[in-house]
């Protein structure tokens, strides 16, 4: 387990990347993306998470976040733990998931290699936090998040992608409560 990437200032905004093990394309299905959306909403309402921007791609999630209570590391740990459990449970009971056996095998085999969880592992350990300590870094990361689905060929315009904060930044109604980055 690497410790090269750490959230050093728990109160400052950070750009984070949450990546699925083996870069598995799990979030091609809406039901798994909704688990992430619901969990973000919960963390905002109950754990003091401030969400500035997000995008859910097929195998990773980018966030710009901070914590009101200076517990960003703990909140992200809990978010990943809970979503892992929910994803694994959804996958285990889903008889319509064509990739079910393969996905369960990957998550279980990754869990067997993990020091922290022997049963299954859905997320890679690292979050690759980047502290947003200048306007140029902040703008670069915000643009990177919102252009990610366009670069991936999912949509033509950032605000057309449902699982992103781009529409809210373009004047639309946010699907998750966000605070606009200054």
N, C-alpha and C positions, 0 to 999 in steps of 0.2 A: 504494500500500500504506500503510494507516494505521498509525500507531504510538501512537495514543491509548490503546490497551488493552495493558498489559504486566503480566507477572507480576514484581512488583518485589522481593518477598521469596520467594526460591526454596524456603525451608524451611517456610513457613507453609501451612496448608490454604487452598485456593481453591475457589470455585464457578466452574466453567467451562461454557460452552456451545459445542459443536462443531456447526456448522450446514453442511448440504450446500449447494452452489452452487444458486442459483435456488430454494432451499427445495424441492428435488425430493423427492417422497415415495418414496424408495428403500427405506426400512426397513419397508415393508409386507410384504416377503418375509423369511422366517425365515433364509434362507441369508446374507443381507447382515447381519442382526443378529448372526448367529453369528460373522462375521468380526470384528465389534467385540468381542464377548465373548471370543473367543480371543486377540485382541490385548491386551485389558486383562489377561487372565490372564498372558500373556507379560511384560508390563511390570511386573506385580506380582512375578513370580518372578525376572526377570532384570535389571530396570532400577531397582528400588528404589521403584516407585510404591506409594503407600499409598492405597487406595481406601476412602473412607468411605461414599459413596452414589453411585448412578447410576440413570439411566433412559434407555432408547433409544426415542425417539419416531419417527414416520414420516419426519421430515426433519431431526432434530437429536438430539444426545445431551447430557444434563446430567450433570456429574460434580462430586463434592466429593472432592478429591485433595490430596495433598502428596507431596513427594519425600524419601526417606530420605537421598539423596546431594546434595540441594540443586541438582538439575538438572531441575526441573519443566518449564521451557520446552523443554528439549532432549527430554525424554521425550514430551511432548505433540506436539512437532514430528515425532518419529520415529513415534509412534502414527498420526498423520494421514497421514504419507508412506506408511507400510506399508499401512494400511487402504485408502488411495486406490488403490495398486497392486493389492491383492488384489480390491477391488471391481471395478475396471476389467477385470482379467483374468477374473474370474468372469462378468461381464456379457458380455464379448467372446466367450466360448466357450459361453454358455448359449443353446441353440437353443429352449428353452421359455419364455424371457422375452418376453412380449408387447410390452413397452415397450423392447426392446433398442435398436433403431435410434434412437429418440427420446432415450433416456438417453445413449447413446454420443455422439450429436450435441451434446447439452447439455454433457457433460463435455469433449469436444474443443473446442467453441467457447469455453468458459470458459478452457481451457488456452491457446488462441490469444491471449487477451487478457491472460494472466498474464505477469508479469516473471520469475517463478521457475520456471515449468514450461510449456513450449510445447506439449507433447503432449496433456495432459488435466489437468483440475482437478476434484476431487471435493468438497473442503471449502472453505468460505470461509476467508479468511486469519485473521480475528480469532477469538479464543476468549472475549472479554468476561470476563476474570477479575475476580472479586470476592474480595478477601481476607476471610477469616472471622475478624475481629478482636474480635468480641463474641459472647456467647451468643445475643443476640436475632437477629443476622444469621445465625448458624449455624442456629438453629432455623427461621428463616423460609425459608432456602434448602433445608434438609432437607425441610420440609413441602412446599415448592414442587415439588421433584423427585418426591416420592412421590405427590403429588396430580395431577401432570401427566396421567397416563393417564385418571384419573377425569374431570378437566375436559374432556378430549378425547373422552369418551364411549366409550373402549375397554373399560373395566371399571367395575364399581360400587364396588369396594373396592381401595385401593392394593395390598394384598398379593396380589390376584388376578392382577396383571400380571406375567408371567414375566420380562420384560426390565427389571427394576427391583430395587433392594435393599430395597424396602418389606417383602417377606415376611420377610427376615432380621431386620429391625427389629421385626417382629411376633412373632418367636420361631421362625420357620421356618429351614430349612437354606439357607444362601447358595449360589447357583450359581457365584458368583465369590468368592474370598476377600476379605472386607471387614473393616475395623476399625470398631468402633462409635464414633461421634463422642461425645465426653464433654460 
